Each structure stands twice: as structure tokens, then as C-alpha cells.
Amino acid sequence: QVQLVESGGGLVQAGGSLRLSCAASGSIFGINAMGWYRQAPGKQRELVASITSGGSTNYADSVKGRFTISRDNAKNTVSLQMNSLKPEDTAVYYCKVVNRFLSNYWGQGTQVTVSS
């Protein structure tokens, strides 16, 4: 059974920072890529950032220069460092894993709320 456990969400003031982490476990059969998505109430889920097994990264234009995605292979985790947070960053953030057979796995989501 595949499990993705997210942590690090919370309430922060505009201009502040948060770091999200996602730990993957179970029969994933090799991670091809990992990423973070977010979904605000009444809006579509959107890609925030992704990172491949080779370390190639991709960011949404709205977070480029403020967010940084990274991967720790020893711990099998992916993290998202979020700086200079804005109220429009408020959303539920979801961790996603794509294995080597292109199967998708999702975490339960963690709430990020930016005040002001």
C-alpha cells in the first residue's frame, strides 16, 4: 500500500515562510517524479512545482522566485520551501508521486493559510 504523508502546513502572515514536506512509503516501484499541487475553495487544482528523479524542476509562474522544491532521496521525501507568502497562496496543498510505470499517487493534503 502506497502512502504519502504531508506535513508543515499552517497559518502564517503575508510575507512569512512555511516549509512543506511529503514522505513517501509503500510499493511505489520507483519514483519518477514528485510534485506539489494546490487547490483553493471553488478553484481548479493547479501545479505548483515538480521535480524529476534526475533533479529537473518546474514551477508555476505565480510562485517562481518565491518557492523552492527539493528532494531527499535518503529519506524518500520531497519538500516545498515557500517564502514571501501572499494571501493568494492560501489553499490545500497536495503531494503527488509518479512512479516509473507512470502511476499517480496523492497525499491527503495540508492546509496553508496566509493572512492579510
VMD Tcl script that draws the C-alpha trace (Angstrom):
set ca {
  {0.00 0.00 0.00}
  {1.34 3.40 -1.03}
  {1.18 6.21 1.49}
  {2.13 9.88 1.18}
  {2.27 11.81 4.45}
  {2.35 15.59 4.25}
  {3.35 17.99 7.00}
  {4.27 21.62 7.56}
  {1.04 23.41 6.73}
  {-0.39 26.10 8.95}
  {-1.28 29.74 9.38}
  {1.23 32.44 8.50}
  {1.14 36.18 7.91}
  {1.76 37.66 4.48}
  {5.47 37.87 3.80}
  {6.22 34.90 6.01}
  {7.53 31.45 5.19}
  {6.50 27.81 5.51}
  {8.16 24.55 4.57}
  {6.04 21.61 3.44}
  {7.32 18.04 3.48}
  {5.97 14.84 1.96}
  {7.24 11.38 2.90}
  {6.51 8.51 0.52}
  {6.34 4.85 1.53}
  {4.96 1.55 0.27}
  {5.11 -0.31 -3.04}
  {5.68 2.64 -5.34}
  {8.10 0.71 -7.61}
  {10.44 3.59 -8.18}
  {9.69 7.29 -8.13}
  {9.89 9.01 -11.49}
  {8.82 12.44 -10.28}
  {7.29 14.22 -7.30}
  {5.40 17.45 -7.11}
  {3.13 19.80 -5.23}
  {-0.33 20.90 -6.30}
  {-2.73 23.26 -4.59}
  {-6.46 23.89 -4.65}
  {-8.32 26.86 -3.22}
  {-12.08 26.70 -2.50}
  {-14.07 27.00 -5.71}
  {-10.96 26.82 -7.90}
  {-9.27 24.17 -10.00}
  {-6.31 22.22 -8.68}
  {-3.09 23.60 -10.13}
  {0.53 22.53 -10.33}
  {2.81 24.49 -8.00}
  {6.16 22.77 -8.52}
  {7.61 19.44 -9.60}
  {10.94 17.66 -9.56}
  {12.05 14.62 -11.56}
  {14.25 11.76 -10.41}
  {17.10 13.47 -12.24}
  {16.59 16.72 -10.34}
  {14.93 18.79 -13.06}
  {12.46 21.30 -11.57}
  {9.43 23.14 -12.84}
  {7.44 25.96 -11.22}
  {4.20 27.78 -11.78}
  {4.78 31.36 -12.87}
  {2.92 32.63 -9.81}
  {5.44 31.07 -7.39}
  {8.65 31.28 -9.38}
  {11.35 33.02 -7.37}
  {9.46 32.53 -4.10}
  {9.08 28.75 -3.79}
  {11.76 26.07 -4.00}
  {11.14 22.35 -4.42}
  {13.73 19.80 -3.31}
  {14.06 16.05 -2.83}
  {15.84 13.98 -0.20}
  {16.47 10.54 -1.68}
  {17.78 9.10 1.59}
  {14.52 9.90 3.36}
  {12.36 9.47 0.24}
  {10.79 12.87 0.78}
  {10.00 15.96 -1.23}
  {9.83 19.43 0.30}
  {8.50 22.81 -0.73}
  {10.08 25.89 0.79}
  {7.62 28.77 0.50}
  {8.90 32.30 1.05}
  {7.29 35.72 0.70}
  {3.87 34.16 1.05}
  {0.82 36.03 -0.22}
  {-2.87 35.68 0.67}
  {-3.48 34.23 -2.80}
  {-1.23 31.31 -1.84}
  {-3.93 30.16 0.58}
  {-5.03 26.66 -0.46}
  {-4.86 22.99 0.36}
  {-1.51 21.70 -0.86}
  {-1.26 18.14 -2.16}
  {1.81 15.98 -2.67}
  {1.88 13.88 -5.85}
  {4.15 10.99 -6.83}
  {4.53 9.47 -10.29}
  {6.22 6.08 -10.35}
  {8.34 4.57 -13.12}
  {5.25 2.97 -14.65}
  {3.52 6.38 -14.72}
  {1.02 5.57 -11.96}
  {-0.09 8.55 -9.87}
  {-0.37 8.72 -6.09}
  {-1.74 11.59 -3.99}
  {-1.41 12.69 -0.40}
  {-4.31 13.79 1.77}
  {-3.41 17.46 1.55}
  {-2.30 20.04 4.08}
  {-3.89 23.44 4.65}
  {-1.84 26.60 4.10}
  {-3.49 29.85 5.15}
  {-1.84 33.22 4.59}
  {-3.45 36.09 6.49}
  {-3.83 39.69 5.29}
}
mol new
graphics top color blue
foreach p $ca { graphics top sphere $p radius 0.5 }
foreach p [lrange $ca 0 end-1] q [lrange $ca 1 end] { graphics top cylinder $p $q radius 0.2 }
display resetview
